[in-house]
């Protein structure tokens, strides 16, 4: 069965880049543009991996990560924070909120591929 990745991203250019990388790797992409639509989608679907932009409309990405990790059904899904928040302490805040990885923007395509492959084939880096 094909692995599915949920990308929660409000910037269309970033979503296009993510979609090209995800689809080139042979994974299915599910899209959400904000925290509320992501929650609605996650009430029906269980992706294999979540790419989470931290600065999204509606529910802030860190709050959304906390919410997902508090849900027994969704907690096992790895979350990769994709964010332009690159100041001192931002990575730690993402990890403390429940994100499994931190990937700063602009996204390094090779690093994104490596992280996706690692979680979707081995289960962890």
N, CA, C and O atoms as a GROMACS GRO file, in nm:
protein
  500
    1UNK      N    1   0.084  -0.119   0.000
    1UNK     CA    2   0.000   0.000   0.000
    1UNK      C    3   0.089   0.125   0.000
    1UNK      O    4   0.190   0.132   0.070
    2UNK      N    5   0.048   0.221  -0.079
    2UNK     CA    6   0.128   0.343  -0.093
    2UNK      C    7   0.120   0.428   0.033
    2UNK      O    8   0.013   0.447   0.090
    3UNK      N    9   0.235   0.479   0.076
    3UNK     CA   10   0.242   0.565   0.194
    3UNK      C   11   0.180   0.701   0.162
    3UNK      O   12   0.191   0.752   0.051
    4UNK      N   13   0.115   0.759   0.265
    4UNK     CA   14   0.049   0.887   0.247
    4UNK      C   15   0.108   0.991   0.342
    4UNK      O   16   0.132   0.964   0.460
    5UNK      N   17   0.132   1.109   0.286
    5UNK     CA   18   0.189   1.219   0.363
    5UNK      C   19   0.089   1.334   0.363
    5UNK      O   20   0.038   1.375   0.259
    6UNK      N   21   0.063   1.386   0.483
    6UNK     CA   22  -0.020   1.506   0.496
    6UNK      C   23   0.073   1.626   0.506
    6UNK      O   24   0.158   1.633   0.595
    7UNK      N   25   0.056   1.721   0.414
    7UNK     CA   26   0.130   1.847   0.420
    7UNK      C   27   0.034   1.955   0.465
    7UNK      O   28  -0.067   1.981   0.400
    8UNK      N   29   0.066   2.019   0.577
    8UNK     CA   30  -0.013   2.130   0.628
    8UNK      C   31   0.070   2.255   0.602
    8UNK      O   32   0.166   2.284   0.672
    9UNK      N   33   0.030   2.329   0.499
    9UNK     CA   34   0.111   2.440   0.448
    9UNK      C   35   0.018   2.543   0.384
    9UNK      O   36  -0.064   2.508   0.299
   10UNK      N   37   0.030   2.670   0.425
   10UNK     CA   38  -0.058   2.773   0.370
   10UNK      C   39   0.004   2.850   0.253
   10UNK      O   40  -0.066   2.925   0.186
   11UNK      N   41   0.132   2.833   0.227
   11UNK     CA   42   0.199   2.903   0.119
   11UNK      C   43   0.196   2.815  -0.007
   11UNK      O   44   0.248   2.704  -0.006
   12UNK      N   45   0.136   2.866  -0.114
   12UNK     CA   46   0.119   2.784  -0.235
   12UNK      C   47   0.252   2.744  -0.299
   12UNK      O   48   0.264   2.635  -0.354
   13UNK      N   49   0.353   2.832  -0.293
   13UNK     CA   50   0.484   2.797  -0.350
   13UNK      C   51   0.549   2.684  -0.272
   13UNK      O   52   0.605   2.592  -0.331
   14UNK      N   53   0.540   2.691  -0.140
   14UNK     CA   54   0.596   2.583  -0.057
   14UNK      C   55   0.519   2.453  -0.078
   14UNK      O   56   0.579   2.346  -0.083
   15UNK      N   57   0.385   2.462  -0.092
   15UNK     CA   58   0.305   2.342  -0.114
   15UNK      C   59   0.341   2.279  -0.248
   15UNK      O   60   0.347   2.156  -0.259
   16UNK      N   61   0.366   2.361  -0.350
   16UNK     CA   62   0.405   2.308  -0.481
   16UNK      C   63   0.538   2.235  -0.471
   16UNK      O   64   0.553   2.126  -0.525
   17UNK      N   65   0.635   2.294  -0.402
   17UNK     CA   66   0.765   2.230  -0.384
   17UNK      C   67   0.748   2.097  -0.310
   17UNK      O   68   0.802   1.994  -0.352
   18UNK      N   69   0.673   2.098  -0.200
   18UNK     CA   70   0.651   1.976  -0.123
   18UNK      C   71   0.582   1.871  -0.209
   18UNK      O   72   0.621   1.754  -0.207
   19UNK      N   73   0.481   1.911  -0.285
   19UNK     CA   74   0.409   1.813  -0.368
   19UNK      C   75   0.501   1.749  -0.471
   19UNK      O   76   0.492   1.629  -0.496
   20UNK      N   77   0.588   1.828  -0.529
   20UNK     CA   78   0.682   1.772  -0.628
   20UNK      C   79   0.777   1.672  -0.564
   20UNK      O   80   0.804   1.566  -0.622
   21UNK      N   81   0.828   1.703  -0.446
   21UNK     CA   82   0.922   1.613  -0.378
   21UNK      C   83   0.849   1.486  -0.334
   21UNK      O   84   0.898   1.375  -0.356
   22UNK      N   85   0.733   1.502  -0.272
   22UNK     CA   86   0.657   1.386  -0.222
   22UNK      C   87   0.618   1.294  -0.337
   22UNK      O   88   0.637   1.173  -0.328
   23UNK      N   89   0.563   1.351  -0.443
   23UNK     CA   90   0.518   1.269  -0.554
   23UNK      C   91   0.635   1.206  -0.630
   23UNK      O   92   0.622   1.095  -0.682
   24UNK      N   93   0.749   1.275  -0.637
   24UNK     CA   94   0.868   1.217  -0.701
   24UNK      C   95   0.918   1.096  -0.624
   24UNK      O   96   0.978   1.005  -0.681
   25UNK      N   97   0.892   1.095  -0.493
   25UNK     CA   98   0.933   0.980  -0.410
   25UNK      C   99   0.831   0.866  -0.418
   25UNK      O  100   0.854   0.758  -0.364
   26UNK      N  101   0.719   0.890  -0.485
   26UNK     CA  102   0.618   0.785  -0.502
   26UNK      C  103   0.517   0.777  -0.390
   26UNK      O  104   0.449   0.675  -0.376
   27UNK      N  105   0.505   0.881  -0.308
   27UNK     CA  106   0.409   0.883  -0.200
   27UNK      C  107   0.285   0.961  -0.242
   27UNK      O  108   0.292   1.046  -0.331
   28UNK      N  109   0.172   0.932  -0.178
   28UNK     CA  110   0.050   1.009  -0.199
   28UNK      C  111   0.054   1.132  -0.110
   28UNK      O  112   0.099   1.125   0.005
   29UNK      N  113   0.008   1.246  -0.162
   29UNK     CA  114   0.007   1.369  -0.085
   29UNK      C  115  -0.137   1.408  -0.053
   29UNK      O  116  -0.224   1.412  -0.140
   30UNK      N  117  -0.159   1.437   0.074
   30UNK     CA  118  -0.286   1.493   0.121
   30UNK      C  119  -0.252   1.635   0.164
   30UNK      O  120  -0.148   1.658   0.225
   31UNK      N  121  -0.339   1.731   0.132
   31UNK     CA  122  -0.308   1.872   0.158
   31UNK      C  123  -0.408   1.936   0.252
   31UNK      O  124  -0.528   1.909   0.247
   32UNK      N  125  -0.356   2.023   0.338
   32UNK     CA  126  -0.439   2.108   0.423
   32UNK      C  127  -0.371   2.244   0.428
   32UNK      O  128  -0.248   2.253   0.434
   33UNK      N  129  -0.450   2.351   0.426
   33UNK     CA  130  -0.393   2.486   0.422
   33UNK      C  131  -0.393   2.554   0.558
   33UNK      O  132  -0.332   2.660   0.574
   34UNK      N  133  -0.459   2.495   0.657
   34UNK     CA  134  -0.461   2.556   0.789
   34UNK      C  135  -0.487   2.449   0.895
   34UNK      O  136  -0.517   2.334   0.864
   35UNK      N  137  -0.474   2.489   1.020
   35UNK     CA  138  -0.488   2.394   1.129
   35UNK      C  139  -0.626   2.334   1.140
   35UNK      O  140  -0.640   2.215   1.170
   36UNK      N  141  -0.729   2.414   1.117
   36UNK     CA  142  -0.866   2.362   1.129
   36UNK      C  143  -0.898   2.260   1.021
   36UNK      O  144  -0.958   2.156   1.050
   37UNK      N  145  -0.858   2.288   0.897
   37UNK     CA  146  -0.885   2.190   0.790
   37UNK      C  147  -0.801   2.064   0.810
   37UNK      O  148  -0.842   1.955   0.772
   38UNK      N  149  -0.683   2.080   0.870
   38UNK     CA  150  -0.600   1.962   0.900
   38UNK      C  151  -0.670   1.872   1.002
   38UNK      O  152  -0.673   1.750   0.987
   39UNK      N  153  -0.727   1.933   1.107
   39UNK     CA  154  -0.799   1.854   1.207
   39UNK      C  155  -0.920   1.784   1.147
   39UNK      O  156  -0.947   1.668   1.178
   40UNK      N  157  -0.991   1.855   1.062
   40UNK     CA  158  -1.108   1.797   0.994
   40UNK      C  159  -1.065   1.676   0.911
   40UNK      O  160  -1.128   1.570   0.916
   41UNK      N  161  -0.957   1.692   0.834
   41UNK     CA  162  -0.905   1.585   0.751
   41UNK      C  163  -0.858   1.467   0.837
   41UNK      O  164  -0.883   1.351   0.804
   42UNK      N  165  -0.789   1.499   0.946
   42UNK     CA  166  -0.736   1.392   1.033
   42UNK      C  167  -0.845   1.319   1.110
   42UNK      O  168  -0.820   1.212   1.165
   43UNK      N  169  -0.965   1.373   1.113
   43UNK     CA  170  -1.076   1.301   1.176
   43UNK      C  171  -1.120   1.184   1.087
   43UNK      O  172  -1.184   1.090   1.135
   44UNK      N  173  -1.086   1.191   0.957
   44UNK     CA  174  -1.124   1.087   0.862
   44UNK      C  175  -1.007   1.004   0.811
   44UNK      O  176  -1.026   0.889   0.770
   45UNK      N  177  -0.887   1.060   0.813
   45UNK     CA  178  -0.771   0.996   0.751
   45UNK      C  179  -0.659   0.978   0.854
   45UNK      O  180  -0.650   1.052   0.952
   46UNK      N  181  -0.576   0.879   0.829
   46UNK     CA  182  -0.458   0.858   0.913
   46UNK      C  183  -0.336   0.847   0.821
   46UNK      O  184  -0.305   0.738   0.772
   47UNK      N  185  -0.267   0.959   0.798
   47UNK     CA  186  -0.149   0.954   0.711
   47UNK      C  187  -0.032   0.882   0.780
   47UNK      O  188  -0.036   0.857   0.901
   48UNK      N  189   0.069   0.851   0.702
   48UNK     CA  190   0.188   0.785   0.755
   48UNK      C  191   0.291   0.884   0.808
   48UNK      O  192   0.379   0.848   0.886
   49UNK      N  193   0.278   1.011   0.766
   49UNK     CA  194   0.374   1.115   0.803
   49UNK      C  195   0.305   1.250   0.786
   49UNK      O  196   0.222   1.267   0.697
   50UNK      N  197   0.341   1.346   0.871
   50UNK     CA  198   0.286   1.481   0.860
   50UNK      C  199   0.400   1.580   0.845
   50UNK      O  200   0.496   1.581   0.923
   51UNK      N  201   0.389   1.665   0.742
   51UNK     CA  202   0.479   1.779   0.724
   51UNK      C  203   0.401   1.901   0.771
   51UNK      O  204   0.302   1.940   0.710
   52UNK      N  205   0.445   1.961   0.879
   52UNK     CA  206   0.369   2.066   0.946
   52UNK      C  207   0.440   2.200   0.943
   52UNK      O  208   0.544   2.219   1.004
   53UNK      N  209   0.380   2.295   0.868
   53UNK     CA  210   0.427   2.433   0.873
   53UNK      C  211   0.384   2.487   1.009
   53UNK      O  212   0.268   2.469   1.049
   54UNK      N  213   0.472   2.552   1.079
   54UNK     CA  214   0.441   2.600   1.215
   54UNK      C  215   0.355   2.726   1.211
   54UNK      O  216   0.268   2.742   1.296
   55UNK      N  217   0.378   2.813   1.115
   55UNK     CA  218   0.302   2.939   1.106
   55UNK      C  219   0.187   2.925   1.007
   55UNK      O  220   0.196   2.970   0.893
   56UNK      N  221   0.079   2.861   1.054
   56UNK     CA  222  -0.038   2.841   0.970
   56UNK      C  223  -0.158   2.913   1.030
   56UNK      O  224  -0.161   2.938   1.150
   57UNK      N  225  -0.256   2.948   0.946
   57UNK     CA  226  -0.377   3.012   0.999
   57UNK      C  227  -0.458   2.916   1.086
   57UNK      O  228  -0.440   2.794   1.081
   58UNK      N  229  -0.546   2.973   1.166
   58UNK     CA  230  -0.630   2.891   1.252
   58UNK      C  231  -0.553   2.849   1.375
   58UNK      O  232  -0.509   2.932   1.454
   59UNK      N  233  -0.536   2.722   1.391
   59UNK     CA  234  -0.462   2.666   1.504
   59UNK      C  235  -0.313   2.676   1.474
   59UNK      O  236  -0.268   2.628   1.370
   60UNK      N  237  -0.237   2.738   1.562
   60UNK     CA  238  -0.092   2.750   1.543
   60UNK      C  239  -0.030   2.611   1.533
   60UNK      O  240  -0.077   2.517   1.598
   61UNK      N  241   0.074   2.597   1.454
   61UNK     CA  242   0.137   2.467   1.431
   61UNK      C  243   0.184   2.397   1.557
   61UNK      O  244   0.171   2.276   1.568
   62UNK      N  245   0.239   2.472   1.653
   62UNK     CA  246   0.286   2.409   1.777
   62UNK      C  247   0.168   2.356   1.858
   62UNK      O  248   0.176   2.249   1.918
   63UNK      N  249   0.058   2.432   1.861
   63UNK     CA  250  -0.062   2.385   1.931
   63UNK      C  251  -0.120   2.263   1.861
   63UNK      O  252  -0.168   2.169   1.926
   64UNK      N  253  -0.116   2.264   1.729
   64UNK     CA  254  -0.166   2.149   1.653
   64UNK      C  255  -0.081   2.026   1.681
   64UNK      O  256  -0.135   1.917   1.699
   65UNK      N  257   0.050   2.041   1.684
   65UNK     CA  258   0.139   1.928   1.715
   65UNK      C  259   0.107   1.870   1.853
   65UNK      O  260   0.098   1.749   1.869
   66UNK      N  261   0.088   1.957   1.951
   66UNK     CA  262   0.053   1.911   2.086
   66UNK      C  263  -0.078   1.833   2.085
   66UNK      O  264  -0.090   1.728   2.147
   67UNK      N  265  -0.176   1.886   2.013
   67UNK     CA  266  -0.306   1.822   2.002
   67UNK      C  267  -0.294   1.683   1.939
   67UNK      O  268  -0.353   1.586   1.987
   68UNK      N  269  -0.218   1.673   1.831
   68UNK     CA  270  -0.202   1.545   1.761
   68UNK      C  271  -0.133   1.442   1.849
   68UNK      O  272  -0.172   1.326   1.851
   69UNK      N  273  -0.030   1.485   1.922
   69UNK     CA  274   0.044   1.391   2.006
   69UNK      C  275  -0.037   1.350   2.130
   69UNK      O  276  -0.004   1.250   2.195
   70UNK      N  277  -0.142   1.427   2.164
   70UNK     CA  278  -0.228   1.391   2.277
   70UNK      C  279  -0.339   1.294   2.236
   70UNK      O  280  -0.409   1.240   2.321
   71UNK      N  281  -0.355   1.272   2.107
   71UNK     CA  282  -0.458   1.182   2.054
   71UNK      C  283  -0.396   1.044   2.032
   71UNK      O  284  -0.302   1.030   1.954
   72UNK      N  285  -0.448   0.944   2.099
   72UNK     CA  286  -0.390   0.809   2.092
   72UNK      C  287  -0.382   0.755   1.948
   72UNK      O  288  -0.288   0.684   1.915
   73UNK      N  289  -0.480   0.788   1.865
   73UNK     CA  290  -0.480   0.738   1.727
   73UNK      C  291  -0.375   0.809   1.642
   73UNK      O  292  -0.313   0.746   1.556
   74UNK      N  293  -0.354   0.938   1.666
   74UNK     CA  294  -0.265   1.018   1.582
   74UNK      C  295  -0.123   1.030   1.638
   74UNK      O  296  -0.030   1.062   1.563
   75UNK      N  297  -0.105   1.005   1.766
   75UNK     CA  298   0.026   1.023   1.831
   75UNK      C  299   0.141   0.948   1.764
   75UNK      O  300   0.252   1.000   1.759
   76UNK      N  301   0.118   0.827   1.713
   76UNK     CA  302   0.231   0.755   1.651
   76UNK      C  303   0.278   0.813   1.518
   76UNK      O  304   0.386   0.775   1.470
   77UNK      N  305   0.201   0.902   1.457
   77UNK     CA  306   0.239   0.956   1.326
   77UNK      C  307   0.355   1.054   1.343
   77UNK      O  308   0.344   1.150   1.419
   78UNK      N  309   0.466   1.030   1.274
   78UNK     CA  310   0.578   1.125   1.283
   78UNK      C  311   0.541   1.260   1.225
   78UNK      O  312   0.471   1.270   1.124
   79UNK      N  313   0.588   1.366   1.291
   79UNK     CA  314   0.564   1.502   1.245
   79UNK      C  315   0.698   1.568   1.218
   79UNK      O  316   0.786   1.572   1.304
   80UNK      N  317   0.713   1.620   1.097
   80UNK     CA  318   0.831   1.699   1.061
   80UNK      C  319   0.787   1.845   1.055
   80UNK      O  320   0.704   1.881   0.971
   81UNK      N  321   0.842   1.927   1.142
   81UNK     CA  322   0.812   2.071   1.140
   81UNK      C  323   0.887   2.133   1.024
   81UNK      O  324   1.009   2.120   1.014
   82UNK      N  325   0.813   2.202   0.937
   82UNK     CA  326   0.874   2.276   0.827
   82UNK      C  327   0.845   2.422   0.856
   82UNK      O  328   0.730   2.465   0.848
   83UNK      N  329   0.948   2.499   0.888
   83UNK     CA  330   0.921   2.633   0.938
   83UNK      C  331   1.028   2.734   0.901
   83UNK      O  332   1.146   2.701   0.883
   84UNK      N  333   0.983   2.859   0.892
   84UNK     CA  334   1.076   2.970   0.872
   84UNK      C  335   1.124   3.023   1.008
   84UNK      O  336   1.205   3.115   1.013
   85UNK      N  337   1.074   2.965   1.116
   85UNK     CA  338   1.118   3.004   1.251
   85UNK      C  339   1.255   2.942   1.276
   85UNK      O  340   1.266   2.823   1.306
   86UNK      N  341   1.358   3.022   1.262
   86UNK     CA  342   1.495   2.970   1.270
   86UNK      C  343   1.578   3.042   1.375
   86UNK      O  344   1.702   3.038   1.371
   87UNK      N  345   1.513   3.107   1.468
   87UNK     CA  346   1.586   3.177   1.574
   87UNK      C  347   1.625   3.079   1.684
   87UNK      O  348   1.574   2.967   1.690
   88UNK      N  349   1.714   3.123   1.769
   88UNK     CA  350   1.758   3.042   1.881
   88UNK      C  351   1.638   2.996   1.962
   88UNK      O  352   1.557   3.078   2.005
   89UNK      N  353   1.626   2.867   1.983
   89UNK     CA  354   1.517   2.812   2.063
   89UNK      C  355   1.398   2.764   1.981
   89UNK      O  356   1.314   2.691   2.034
   90UNK      N  357   1.388   2.803   1.853
   90UNK     CA  358   1.274   2.761   1.772
   90UNK      C  359   1.272   2.610   1.750
   90UNK      O  360   1.166   2.548   1.757
   91UNK      N  361   1.388   2.551   1.722
   91UNK     CA  362   1.393   2.406   1.703
   91UNK      C  363   1.348   2.335   1.829
   91UNK      O  364   1.270   2.240   1.823
   92UNK      N  365   1.397   2.381   1.943
   92UNK     CA  366   1.361   2.318   2.071
   92UNK      C  367   1.212   2.329   2.098
   92UNK      O  368   1.150   2.234   2.149
   93UNK      N  369   1.152   2.444   2.065
   93UNK     CA  370   1.007   2.462   2.084
   93UNK      C  371   0.929   2.364   1.998
   93UNK      O  372   0.828   2.308   2.042
   94UNK      N  373   0.974   2.342   1.876
   94UNK     CA  374   0.907   2.246   1.787
   94UNK      C  375   0.915   2.104   1.844
   94UNK      O  376   0.815   2.032   1.845
   95UNK      N  377   1.032   2.067   1.889
   95UNK     CA  378   1.050   1.932   1.943
   95UNK      C  379   0.973   1.913   2.073
   95UNK      O  380   0.915   1.807   2.096
   96UNK      N  381   0.971   2.016   2.158
   96UNK     CA  382   0.897   2.008   2.284
   96UNK      C  383   0.747   1.997   2.260
   96UNK      O  384   0.676   1.937   2.340
   97UNK      N  385   0.698   2.054   2.150
   97UNK     CA  386   0.555   2.049   2.117
   97UNK      C  387   0.514   1.912   2.063
   97UNK      O  388   0.395   1.883   2.050
   98UNK      N  389   0.612   1.828   2.031
   98UNK     CA  390   0.581   1.693   1.984
   98UNK      C  391   0.629   1.662   1.844
   98UNK      O  392   0.612   1.550   1.797
   99UNK      N  393   0.688   1.759   1.776
   99UNK     CA  394   0.742   1.732   1.643
   99UNK      C  395   0.861   1.638   1.657
   99UNK      O  396   0.941   1.649   1.750
  100UNK      N  397   0.872   1.546   1.562
  100UNK     CA  398   0.982   1.448   1.567
  100UNK      C  399   1.108   1.502   1.502
  100UNK      O  400   1.220   1.462   1.537
  101UNK      N  401   1.090   1.593   1.406
  101UNK     CA  402   1.203   1.652   1.334
  101UNK      C  403   1.174   1.798   1.310
  101UNK      O  404   1.060   1.844   1.319
  102UNK      N  405   1.280   1.872   1.279
  102UNK     CA  406   1.273   2.015   1.252
  102UNK      C  407   1.348   2.041   1.122
  102UNK      O  408   1.466   2.009   1.111
  103UNK      N  409   1.280   2.099   1.025
  103UNK     CA  410   1.341   2.127   0.896
  103UNK      C  411   1.315   2.274   0.862
  103UNK      O  412   1.203   2.311   0.828
  104UNK      N  413   1.419   2.359   0.872
  104UNK     CA  414   1.399   2.502   0.847
  104UNK      C  415   1.375   2.533   0.699
  104UNK      O  416   1.419   2.460   0.610
  105UNK      N  417   1.304   2.643   0.677
  105UNK     CA  418   1.284   2.694   0.541
  105UNK      C  419   1.388   2.800   0.513
  105UNK      O  420   1.431   2.869   0.605
  106UNK      N  421   1.431   2.815   0.388
  106UNK     CA  422   1.384   2.739   0.273
  106UNK      C  423   1.422   2.592   0.285
  106UNK      O  424   1.531   2.557   0.332
  107UNK      N  425   1.330   2.507   0.242
  107UNK     CA  426   1.348   2.363   0.259
  107UNK      C  427   1.466   2.311   0.178
  107UNK      O  428   1.483   2.344   0.060
  108UNK      N  429   1.545   2.228   0.243
  108UNK     CA  430   1.652   2.155   0.176
  108UNK      C  431   1.589   2.027   0.122
  108UNK      O  432   1.554   1.937   0.198
  109UNK      N  433   1.575   2.020  -0.010
  109UNK     CA  434   1.504   1.908  -0.072
  109UNK      C  435   1.569   1.774  -0.038
  109UNK      O  436   1.499   1.676  -0.011
  110UNK      N  437   1.701   1.769  -0.038
  110UNK     CA  438   1.770   1.643  -0.006
  110UNK      C  439   1.741   1.601   0.137
  110UNK      O  440   1.718   1.483   0.164
  111UNK      N  441   1.743   1.697   0.229
  111UNK     CA  442   1.715   1.666   0.369
  111UNK      C  443   1.570   1.620   0.387
  111UNK      O  444   1.543   1.527   0.463
  112UNK      N  445   1.478   1.686   0.318
  112UNK     CA  446   1.338   1.645   0.324
  112UNK      C  447   1.321   1.502   0.274
  112UNK      O  448   1.252   1.421   0.337
  113UNK      N  449   1.383   1.470   0.162
  113UNK     CA  450   1.376   1.333   0.107
  113UNK      C  451   1.433   1.232   0.207
  113UNK      O  452   1.374   1.126   0.230
  114UNK      N  453   1.547   1.265   0.265
  114UNK     CA  454   1.611   1.175   0.361
  114UNK      C  455   1.520   1.148   0.480
  114UNK      O  456   1.504   1.034   0.522
  115UNK      N  457   1.461   1.255   0.535
  115UNK     CA  458   1.372   1.239   0.650
  115UNK      C  459   1.249   1.156   0.614
  115UNK      O  460   1.210   1.066   0.688
  116UNK      N  461   1.188   1.187   0.500
  116UNK     CA  462   1.068   1.111   0.458
  116UNK      C  463   1.102   0.964   0.439
  116UNK      O  464   1.031   0.877   0.491
  117UNK      N  465   1.207   0.937   0.367
  117UNK     CA  466   1.246   0.798   0.342
  117UNK      C  467   1.272   0.724   0.472
  117UNK      O  468   1.231   0.609   0.489
  118UNK      N  469   1.342   0.792   0.564
  118UNK     CA  470   1.378   0.729   0.689
  118UNK      C  471   1.254   0.690   0.769
  118UNK      O  472   1.243   0.577   0.818
  119UNK      N  473   1.160   0.782   0.783
  119UNK     CA  474   1.039   0.752   0.860
  119UNK      C  475   0.946   0.657   0.790
  119UNK      O  476   0.878   0.578   0.855
  120UNK      N  477   0.942   0.661   0.659
  120UNK     CA  478   0.845   0.579   0.587
  120UNK      C  479   0.899   0.440   0.550
  120UNK      O  480   0.822   0.352   0.512
  121UNK      N  481   1.029   0.421   0.561
  121UNK     CA  482   1.082   0.287   0.533
  121UNK      C  483   1.135   0.219   0.658
  121UNK      O  484   1.118   0.099   0.675
  122UNK      N  485   1.200   0.295   0.746
  122UNK     CA  486   1.259   0.236   0.866
  122UNK      C  487   1.178   0.261   0.992
  122UNK      O  488   1.192   0.189   1.090
  123UNK      N  489   1.093   0.362   0.989
  123UNK     CA  490   1.014   0.395   1.106
  123UNK      C  491   1.077   0.502   1.193
  123UNK      O  492   1.010   0.557   1.280
  124UNK      N  493   1.203   0.533   1.172
  124UNK     CA  494   1.268   0.641   1.249
  124UNK      C  495   1.407   0.666   1.193
  124UNK      O  496   1.466   0.582   1.126
  125UNK      N  497   1.456   0.783   1.223
  125UNK     CA  498   1.592   0.818   1.177
  125UNK      C  499   1.693   0.758   1.271
  125UNK      O  500   1.813   0.775   1.252
   0.00000   0.00000   0.00000
